[in-house]
Amino acid sequence: MIEFEALALKRSPNQYLLAPEGLCPRVRRYRASDTYHVPADELERELLAIARAEPRTRVTESDPARRKHKIVQRSRVFRFPDDIDVQIFERGAAESTLAIYSRARYGWSDMGVNAARVKRWLPGLF
């Protein structure tokens, strides 16, 4: 699993990062994540449910104490893997936020698949 605080993006466009502002100081351009008005445990459960509902997707590693998970989703035709790292962060007793880094394991371009995945998952979160 990656450490978001040390993350440096690849030069290729086959990746997408959503993170709380200031979490990834080595990254200049990314989408800032929202704060959700739910406890971190609830946000974590919902995000994992959304991920598991996707076809050809499985959680391959988890660190429950840090609310970190590594997810792999394979493409439909060629079964190429995309790696998705997620982490949930508390923002108080009843607020939380998240980071998601989705990227193709192979190749240069992903035709927007990783950005589309993250953007598809977000509306399902509260």
Buried (B, 14 or more C-beta within 10 A) or exposed (E): BBEBEEBEBEEEBBBBBBBBEEBBEEBEEBBEBEBBEBBBEBBBEBBBEBBEEBEEBEBEEBEEEEBBBBBBBBEEEEEBBBBBBBBBBBBEEEBBBBBBBBBBEEEEEBEEBBBEBBEEBBEEBE
